[in-house]
Amino acid sequence: MTAINVETAPRPRTGAPRRQSGTLAGRLTGGLLVKLLIAVIIIAEIYPMFWILTNSFKTKSEIVDEPLWSLPGGLQWHNYVDAWTTGSLGHYALNSLIVTVPSLILILLLGAAAGFALEVMVWKGRNAVLFLIVGGMMVPLQMVLLPLFTIYFNVGISDSYLPLIITYVGHGLPLTVFMMATYFRAVPRELFEALAIEGGGPFRAFFSIGLPLIRNGLFTIGLLQFFSVWNDLLIALTFNVDSKLSTVQVGLLHFSDEYGSVDYGPLFAAISITVFGTLAVYLILNQQVMRGLTAGSVKG
């Protein structure tokens, strides 16, 4: 007898459609979870600002007696007037500008010069110096506050803006130097070599070639350092011996009388002016910041 081979038709793969439908369902579920997560993050970010803004238009009794989620019964615009005049928010803002502007200029100028010297100029030991400067970012600020306060007091400059400016510059320089060195690394070296052949020195290379080509980086670092100095509370609270020299963040702590009673309406109004003012600045300059953040990521 001879065996007869019978070829049977292949059975349809019933599992494939189920696998595809399962994959599609997984994608839809994953997309839905991502959207829910984004919605939660947006609510967590926006609702506190909405709550501060609504409370700035309430009376003190509405803030104390009514639920937190309640809306104001009317728009109490006098809270903003009281915050700016009676609460001296305008004076505190002026103090912040007096401290922030010189600190920002020194941070950018010294940081850009140090970044240029460490990245463009060739000299022995520059990598060690760069590591030493970057190591300054690892030192906790709380460790140096007391020694600095003692030094400022013994020198006799504690009743001025100088302790704040010096501390802000020293605290902001390590990150600025590191970022500036990164931006200078993306500048083509042929430009500096061509200038050197023409007889140009390092100062001309820095001001004529270096600074114009990293202006986006300067703008970005300047904006980040501005927010860091403007929103600081720890340094300003530590070295503010005279209350007349208080900055905005320290001034917000003064919205209470000698018995500890807080006038919540003007306080929330002052917080709203501070928060939404800085937020408006960032939103206006957002695109410039994004260009500056990516400027040093690709070597030209």
C-alpha positions as CSV (number, residue, x, y, z in Angstrom):
1,M,0.0,0.0,0.0
2,T,1.1,3.4,-0.8
3,A,0.5,6.3,1.5
4,I,-1.6,9.0,0.2
5,N,-0.6,12.6,1.1
6,V,-3.6,14.7,1.5
7,E,-3.0,18.4,1.5
8,T,-5.4,20.3,3.7
9,A,-6.1,24.0,3.3
10,P,-4.4,26.2,5.9
11,R,-6.7,27.2,8.7
12,P,-7.4,30.9,9.0
13,R,-5.5,32.6,11.8
14,T,-8.2,33.7,14.1
15,G,-5.7,35.2,16.5
16,A,-4.4,37.9,14.2
17,P,-7.5,40.1,14.2
18,R,-7.8,39.8,17.9
19,R,-4.2,40.8,18.3
20,Q,-4.7,43.8,16.1
21,S,-7.8,44.8,17.9
22,G,-6.0,44.4,21.1
23,T,-3.2,46.6,20.0
24,L,-5.6,49.3,18.8
25,A,-7.4,49.1,22.1
26,G,-4.1,49.4,23.9
27,R,-3.2,52.5,21.9
28,L,-6.5,54.1,22.6
29,T,-6.2,53.3,26.3
30,G,-2.7,54.6,26.4
31,G,-3.7,57.8,24.6
32,L,-6.6,58.4,26.9
33,L,-4.3,57.9,30.0
34,V,-1.8,60.4,28.6
35,K,-4.6,63.0,28.0
36,L,-5.9,62.5,31.5
37,L,-2.5,62.9,32.9
38,I,-1.9,66.1,31.0
39,A,-5.3,67.4,32.1
40,V,-4.5,66.7,35.7
41,I,-1.1,68.5,35.4
42,I,-2.8,71.5,33.7
43,I,-5.4,71.6,36.5
44,A,-2.8,71.3,39.2
45,E,-0.8,74.2,37.6
46,I,-3.7,76.5,36.7
47,Y,-6.1,76.1,39.6
48,P,-3.7,77.6,42.3
49,M,-3.3,80.7,40.1
50,F,-7.0,81.0,39.5
51,W,-7.6,80.6,43.3
52,I,-5.1,83.4,44.1
53,L,-6.6,85.6,41.5
54,T,-10.2,85.1,42.7
55,N,-9.2,85.6,46.3
56,S,-7.6,88.9,45.4
57,F,-11.0,90.3,44.6
58,K,-12.7,89.1,47.9
59,T,-13.2,90.8,51.2
60,K,-11.5,89.4,54.3
61,S,-14.8,87.9,55.5
62,E,-15.3,86.1,52.3
63,I,-11.8,84.6,52.4
64,V,-12.1,83.6,56.1
65,D,-15.8,82.5,56.4
66,E,-16.7,81.1,52.9
67,P,-15.4,77.8,51.3
68,L,-12.1,77.9,49.5
69,W,-13.7,77.2,46.1
70,S,-16.3,80.0,46.4
71,L,-16.2,82.9,43.9
72,P,-16.1,86.5,45.1
73,G,-19.4,88.3,45.5
74,G,-17.9,91.4,43.9
75,L,-14.7,92.8,42.5
76,Q,-12.8,94.5,45.3
77,W,-10.4,96.5,43.2
78,H,-9.3,98.5,46.3
79,N,-7.3,95.4,47.3
80,Y,-4.8,96.2,44.5
81,V,-4.7,99.9,45.5
82,D,-4.1,99.0,49.1
83,A,-1.4,96.5,48.1
84,W,0.5,99.0,46.0
85,T,0.2,102.0,48.4
86,T,-0.6,100.9,52.0
87,G,1.3,97.6,51.6
88,S,4.3,99.4,49.9
89,L,4.5,96.9,47.1
90,G,5.7,99.6,44.8
91,H,8.6,100.4,47.2
92,Y,9.5,96.7,47.5
93,A,9.4,96.3,43.7
94,L,11.8,99.2,43.4
95,N,14.2,97.6,45.9
96,S,14.0,94.4,43.9
97,L,15.0,96.3,40.7
98,I,17.8,98.0,42.5
99,V,19.2,94.6,43.5
100,T,18.3,92.6,40.4
101,V,19.7,94.9,37.6
102,P,23.3,95.2,38.9
103,S,23.4,91.5,39.9
104,L,22.2,90.5,36.4
105,I,24.7,92.7,34.6
106,L,27.6,91.4,36.7
107,I,26.5,87.8,36.3
108,L,26.2,88.0,32.5
109,L,29.4,90.0,32.0
110,L,31.6,88.0,34.3
111,G,30.0,84.7,33.3
112,A,30.4,85.4,29.5
113,A,34.0,86.5,30.0
114,A,34.9,83.4,32.0
115,G,33.1,81.1,29.6
116,F,35.1,82.7,26.7
117,A,38.4,82.3,28.5
118,L,37.7,78.7,29.5
119,E,36.4,77.5,26.1
120,V,37.9,79.6,23.4
121,M,41.3,80.6,24.8
122,V,43.9,77.9,25.1
123,W,45.9,77.9,28.4
124,K,47.2,75.3,30.8
125,G,44.8,74.2,33.6
126,R,41.6,75.6,32.1
127,N,39.7,72.3,32.5
128,A,40.6,72.1,36.1
129,V,39.4,75.7,36.6
130,L,36.1,74.9,34.9
131,F,35.5,71.9,37.1
132,L,36.3,74.0,40.1
133,I,33.8,76.6,39.1
134,V,31.1,74.1,38.2
135,G,31.7,72.5,41.6
136,G,30.4,75.6,43.1
137,M,26.9,74.5,42.1
138,M,27.2,71.5,44.4
139,V,27.7,73.7,47.6
140,P,24.4,74.1,49.4
141,L,23.5,77.7,49.8
142,Q,22.4,77.2,53.4
143,M,26.0,76.3,54.4
144,V,27.4,79.7,53.5
145,L,24.7,82.0,54.7
146,L,25.9,82.3,58.3
147,P,29.6,82.9,57.4
148,L,28.6,85.4,54.7
149,F,26.3,87.3,57.2
150,T,29.2,87.4,59.7
151,I,31.6,88.8,57.1
152,Y,29.1,91.4,55.8
153,F,28.4,92.5,59.4
154,N,32.1,92.8,60.3
155,V,32.9,94.7,57.1
156,G,30.1,97.1,57.8
157,I,28.0,96.7,54.7
158,S,25.0,94.9,56.2
159,D,22.7,97.9,56.1
160,S,22.8,98.2,52.3
161,Y,22.1,96.4,49.0
162,L,25.7,95.2,48.6
163,P,25.3,91.9,50.6
164,L,22.4,90.9,48.3
165,I,24.2,91.8,45.1
166,I,27.4,90.1,46.1
167,T,25.6,86.9,47.1
168,Y,23.4,86.8,44.0
169,V,26.5,87.2,41.8
170,G,28.4,84.5,43.6
171,H,25.5,82.2,43.6
172,G,24.6,82.7,39.9
173,L,28.1,82.6,38.4
174,P,28.8,78.8,38.4
175,L,25.8,77.9,36.3
176,T,26.3,81.0,34.1
177,V,29.9,80.1,33.4
178,F,29.1,76.5,32.6
179,M,26.3,77.5,30.2
180,M,28.4,80.2,28.5
181,A,31.2,77.8,27.9
182,T,28.7,75.5,26.3
183,Y,27.5,78.3,24.0
184,F,31.0,79.3,23.0
185,R,31.7,75.7,22.2
186,A,29.2,75.9,19.4
187,V,30.9,79.0,17.8
188,P,33.1,78.0,14.8
189,R,36.8,78.3,15.7
190,E,37.6,79.5,12.2
191,L,36.1,82.9,13.0
192,F,38.4,83.5,15.9
193,E,41.4,82.1,13.8
194,A,40.6,84.5,11.0
195,L,40.5,87.5,13.4
196,A,43.8,86.4,15.0
197,I,45.4,86.3,11.5
198,E,44.2,89.9,11.0
199,G,45.9,90.9,14.2
200,G,42.8,91.0,16.5
201,G,43.3,90.4,20.2
202,P,41.2,88.5,22.7
203,F,39.2,91.5,23.7
204,R,38.2,92.2,20.1
205,A,37.4,88.5,19.6
206,F,35.2,88.5,22.7
207,F,33.2,91.7,22.0
208,S,33.1,91.6,18.2
209,I,32.6,87.9,17.5
210,G,31.8,86.0,20.7
211,L,29.1,88.1,22.3
212,P,27.1,88.7,19.1
213,L,27.1,85.0,18.2
214,I,25.8,83.9,21.6
215,R,23.3,86.7,22.1
216,N,20.4,84.2,22.3
217,G,22.3,82.3,25.1
218,L,22.9,85.6,26.9
219,F,19.3,86.4,26.7
220,T,18.2,83.0,28.0
221,I,20.6,82.9,30.9
222,G,19.8,86.5,31.7
223,L,16.1,85.7,31.9
224,L,16.6,82.7,34.0
225,Q,18.9,84.5,36.4
226,F,16.4,87.4,36.5
227,F,13.7,85.1,37.7
228,S,16.1,83.5,40.2
229,V,17.1,86.8,41.7
230,W,13.6,88.4,41.6
231,N,11.9,85.4,43.2
232,D,14.5,84.8,45.9
233,L,13.3,84.8,49.5
234,L,16.1,83.0,51.4
235,I,19.0,85.3,50.6
236,A,16.9,88.5,50.8
237,L,15.4,87.4,54.1
238,T,18.8,86.5,55.6
239,F,20.6,89.7,54.7
240,N,17.8,92.2,55.0
241,V,18.7,93.9,58.2
242,D,16.7,97.1,57.4
243,S,13.0,96.6,56.5
244,K,13.2,99.6,54.2
245,L,15.5,97.6,52.0
246,S,13.1,94.6,51.7
247,T,12.6,93.1,48.2
248,V,9.2,92.0,46.9
249,Q,9.3,88.5,48.3
250,V,10.3,89.7,51.7
251,G,7.8,92.5,51.5
252,L,4.9,90.0,51.1
253,L,5.7,88.8,54.7
254,H,5.0,92.3,56.0
255,F,1.3,92.3,55.1
256,S,0.4,91.8,58.7
257,D,0.1,94.1,61.7
258,E,2.0,93.9,65.0
259,Y,-0.5,91.5,66.4
260,G,-0.2,89.0,63.5
261,S,-3.5,89.8,61.8
262,V,-3.2,89.5,58.0
263,D,-5.3,91.5,55.6
264,Y,-5.8,88.7,53.1
265,G,-7.4,90.7,50.3
266,P,-4.4,93.1,49.7
267,L,-2.0,90.1,50.3
268,F,-3.5,88.0,47.6
269,A,-3.6,91.1,45.3
270,A,0.1,91.7,45.9
271,I,0.8,88.0,45.2
272,S,-1.2,88.2,42.0
273,I,0.7,91.3,40.8
274,T,4.0,89.5,41.5
275,V,3.1,86.1,40.0
276,F,1.2,87.2,36.9
277,G,3.7,90.0,36.2
278,T,6.6,87.5,36.0
279,L,4.4,85.1,34.1
280,A,3.5,87.7,31.5
281,V,7.2,88.5,31.0
282,Y,8.0,84.8,30.4
283,L,5.1,84.3,28.0
284,I,6.2,87.3,25.9
285,L,9.8,86.1,25.8
286,N,9.1,82.4,25.5
287,Q,10.2,81.9,21.9
288,Q,13.5,83.7,22.5
289,V,14.1,81.5,25.5
290,M,13.5,78.3,23.5
291,R,15.9,79.5,20.8
292,G,18.5,80.3,23.4
293,L,18.2,76.9,25.1
294,T,18.9,75.0,21.8
295,A,21.6,77.4,20.6
296,G,24.4,75.6,22.3
297,S,23.2,72.0,21.6
298,V,24.7,71.8,18.1
299,K,28.3,72.6,17.3
300,G,28.5,74.9,14.3
